Amino acid sequence: MKNNSSPSITSRMVKIEASDGSGKFGAYLAKPASGKGPGLVIAQEIFGVNASMRQIADYYAEEGYMVLVPDLFWRQKPGVQLGYTPEDWQKAFEFYKGFDEDLGVEDIQDAITTLREMKGCTGDVGVLGFCLGGKLAYLSACRTDVDVAIGYYGVGIENALKEAEDIECRLVLHIAGLDQYCPPEAQEKIKKRLGKYEGMEIYVYPDADHAFARPNGEHYHKPSALMAHQRSIAALREEIGPHYDLSALWDKHCEYEFATRNVDDTMATMVAEPYVNHIPTMTGGVGYKDLYRFYKHHFVNSNPPDTSLVPISRTVGTNQVVDEMLFCFTHTCEIPWMLPGIPPTGKRVEIPLLAVIKFRGDKLYHEHIYWDQASVLVQIGLLDPKGLPVAGIEQGKKLLDESLPSNTLMAAWMESEGK
């Protein structure tokens, strides 16, 4: 197996000159593989520029941003990196209590200015923050020249709503519905005051608690984190870029899978650690090693020679493509990913298939593939549809010709005629 030789992100610590003349402070810099892109300042939680913040920075560098995470506690103690033990929580709250919010926003402005002037930066810069950083992202929208600001579960925003009239950029706030640090009454104040302004988006995640987007955190809530990230990326892409031709990237990936059938080329279109999940059969792979193995031995060279994809529709978002297609083949060989362990039947199969493809930057991150497995089993003769609400090849035919009869599986359909 070849290693994924695609260029990867780079990271290092840098120094930023404080504009008030009080010295220099550190910041974690993560660059995309291309070495260039829009800028993104990430405002830390109360635990400093720790492993979680650096992980998030790397994540957004994969998305195509030049990311800077300034050390906002430097005036108290440079280089704070705390974990999440009870002792670390106590230390974090001490730093939080001693934090000068106004100076913190000035430091973020200095980070914005530094990014704008950095080689490779397009000049457009956003701010994204979590917890303490969530409020600082809001205040950055109020007080700095940032182009877009995004705050996750910011603490204390309801006490600074008067500043909203100074906001001239797009603002996105993600609020955890169960957040004890932003209780329902505070949430209502925020929604009521900010909801009247254009360019401000307030999203509440009712099943999520504070820090729901922290990777591996106690309150990590994956559905909310994924939805919030989708909305964050949409705002960033629309306001500062970068812009990719996701449709062309997906087409090239499919060409390598089904036309040239080249595993190494296929993997080169993906991030360093991608995954594929064929939902009905739970086949695929998570991570480069297992996905390479899956593609090489169980997918790319395991499809019947006459396999074809008939496109029906395509929806292209800011970081995602949804493809509706007809997947057609003659079952002349075992198809491990769709019909594992089933010997070839020689039957013709035409099945509607839906693919949800998410990207990080210009690389595929994951594929979620859906189809009706019962219909496939009917078409190869392994499932008798008699008495079951299951259709065979008729599914595909009706997808192409909506004038074909509807409700043929509903015995009561004829009884309602004329009623």
Secondary structure, 3 states (H helix, E strand, C coil): CCCCCCCCCEEEEEEEECCCCCCEEEEEEEECCCCCEEEEEEECCCCECCHHHHHHHHHHHHCCCEEEEECCCCCCCCCCECCCCHHHHHHHHHHHHCCCHHHHHHHHHHHHHHHHHCCCEEEEEEEEEECHHHHHHHHHHHHCCCCEEEEECCCCHHHHHHHHHHCCCEEEEEEECCCCCCCHHHHHHHHHHHCCCCCEEEEEECCCCCCCCCCCCCCCCHHHHHHHHHHHHHHHHHHHCCCCCHHHHHHHHHHHHHHCCCHHHHHHCEEEEEEEEECCCCEEEECHHHHHHHHHHHHCCCCCCCCEEEEEEEEECCCEEEEEEEEEEECCCCECCCECCCCCCCCEEEEEEEEEEEEECCEEEEEEEEECHHHHHHHCCCCCCCCCCCCCCHHHHHHHCCCCCCCCCCHHHHHHCCC
